[in-house]
Amino acid sequence: MKVDGKEMRPIWFDRATETVQVIDQRFLPHQLVIEDLKTVDDVIRAIKEMYVRGAPLIGATGALGVYVSLVQKNNRGADDNYLQAECDRLKNARPTAMNLFWGVDRVRDATLKETDHDARVKAALAEALQVVEEEAVNCEKIGRHGLAVIEEISRKKDGRPVNILTHCNAGWLACVEYGTATAPIYTAFDNHIAVHVWVDETRPLNQGSRLTAWELGKHGIPHTVITDNAGGHLMQRGMVDLVIVGTDRTTRAGDVANKIGTYLKALAARDNNIPFYVALPSSTFDWDITDGLKDIPIEERNPDEIRYVQGLSNGKVQTVLVPPEMSPAANPAFDVTPARLVTGFITERGICSATEADIMALFPEKVID
Amino acid sequence: MKVDGKEMRPIWFDRATETVQVIDQRFLPHQLVIEDLKTVDDVIRAIKEMYVRGAPLIGATGALGVYVSLVQKNNRGADDNYLQAECDRLKNARPTAMNLFWGVDRVRDATLKETDHDARVKAALAEALQVVEEEAVNCEKIGRHGLAVIEEISRKKDGRPVNILTHCNAGWLACVEYGTATAPIYTAFDNHIAVHVWVDETRPLNQGSRLTAWELGKHGIPHTVITDNAGGHLMQRGMVDLVIVGTDRTTRAGDVANKIGTYLKALAARDNNIPFYVALPSSTFDWDITDGLKDIPIEERNPDEIRYVQGLSNGKVQTVLVPPEMSPAANPAFDVTPARLVTGFITERGICSATEADIMALFPEKVID
């Protein structure tokens, strides 16, 4: 996507220096910082500390992390045990996002087909870059399928702006291109359909107000930042036509783990008869589980992410302490929205309802005999 | 209530200087700033800019504001027209809180019973202080009635801590003593019932993390600050036994206007079969209306309250800008929770369900013939 006229992705492989590079998203929107990921520890830190975040991007970063583990070991000590141990370390960087396990395992499997170290390095890089490209292509397809949903509402409103609420950042910064939740929005906008986006600020890390607002603004899409508290009120007043969110892991039965607070928006959408869609590449499905509440581990992150808020002050990125120094905080990072509250999934293969039968109809190769 | 061992209220009349004084709550929890309110403009600024906030406290401040309007006019120019105009200005300071209109009108009516200026000043002060004291007494009664709800849950849990979620600050800082939503909590704690409070931080102004956490901490009550996004997740996991919130205006049919985001918590409580109580003195009821969504005006506040976050940095209270400079924001301050989602009201007269019939049974003098 374009940033001030320049094509940019949140992760890329720089061929000149043979280095994996990422945007350090912690400093957006106020500073655009680029980081080199030269070791597996760099990659793990980038995932854990959320230089990179968003399920598809975490998957892409993990995939390139397998490549990094091999080039880091230039003394040929990269045997199968080493590779597996590094893959396990990468997969443990964050517990909820499905794409991380999927991306790492896929590159590991491609790597293990080779025996020679140099061939393995080459295979790992090729497969990881393939993962990155596929995510971009999948997001573009999600955009095309989701466009139909927005078009239909636009027709019903006689072309007046379609008001879309989104939570967190499931934009291109969370993916590679287009985003998941934002892909239909970018596609609609580029097709001259009037849209306006309500951007949940998404506490505690403000991925909505920091990242989604930045992305949309750079692309010229009308948007308004709101608190996470405001969505229900706007829905009651007829000011939201559609909700689209991303997901970090979705069960084969359609339960959706996504950024904390998503469940509250799904409840409000249901209470006000507003369609609630989840956009995802199939790499986000966890085909092995059905019960999201029981089977998806919810990451508990550092309470300081709630206590300290980062922003711009006197031209510098600074943090301020909000609650009393002595008050503890708890910081669950995700919640699970039950399938019963989801209107539909927008995937790279098309749209389906949030039932196992409909999901399986779209992904028949995942049917368990 | 006690602050570091010293009895304190959020508003008081200093007899030595004959001045109305308030805690300027904008700087809590990091600085305890006291302000004199010497003119009606001072009072309006304190209400508008939220030096004082919370429906009962806004009512008490408005009541004392009528007294201030009279002493300010020491040249005997305070005729009935002047008084009414100042009362109207006070009532326009904020549009949603019922108690403001109620407090101002009550002191105005008491004042108009006198004709002599000095008698009016005396009457205004006496009635305003009566309003303040009654709010304190009412909150104490709310605490005693609400205690029964917490006791019953405590018994069912065999004395294990009762987990209570609250939104915004409906504590003593929002009232005069005890608070509304917090009154049952303080009363339970003082009666040696184990409680733990989930404190919604309450964006955008963080009244939960700044004020409720400070109050509870000063009183020694176990509490944990959470994002506004987290409540649904905690309820799904059985970690919330009870929700208690305050209200800024409640219709005679039981629709509840309260801090933005309350509606989302009510939806989650209903979805998880968790009791959702609203605690209020009867001064918060608007006896003239039934339909909250239609009839309660929702204040739209300055978007900068969302864009800039205030906290402590290097020992100083500072603000930081979170979203991109160019992104607009919208800031509705309240939402309306429909009566159907409310388990019950905890009032100074006892507890009733959220139906017009039950509310009228408790306040029969308000029955419309």
Interface residues (C-beta under 8 A of the other chain):
Chain A: P29 H30 V199 E201 T202 R203 P204 N206 S209 R210 A213 W214 G217 H223 T224 V225 I226 T227 D228 N229 A230 G231 G232 H233 L234 Q236 K259 I260 G261 Y263 L264 K265 L267 A268 D271 L293 I298 P303 I306 R307 Y308 V309 Q310 G311 L312 S313 Q318 T319 V320 L321 V322 P323 P324 M326 S327 P328 A329 A330 N331 P332 F334 D335 V336
Chain B: P29 H30 V199 E201 T202 R203 P204 N206 S209 R210 A213 W214 G217 H223 T224 V225 I226 T227 D228 N229 A230 G231 G232 H233 L234 Q236 K259 I260 G261 Y263 L264 K265 L267 A268 D271 L293 I298 P303 I306 R307 Y308 V309 Q310 G311 L312 S313 Q318 T319 V320 L321 V322 P323 P324 M326 S327 P328 A329 A330 N331 P332 F334 D335 V336
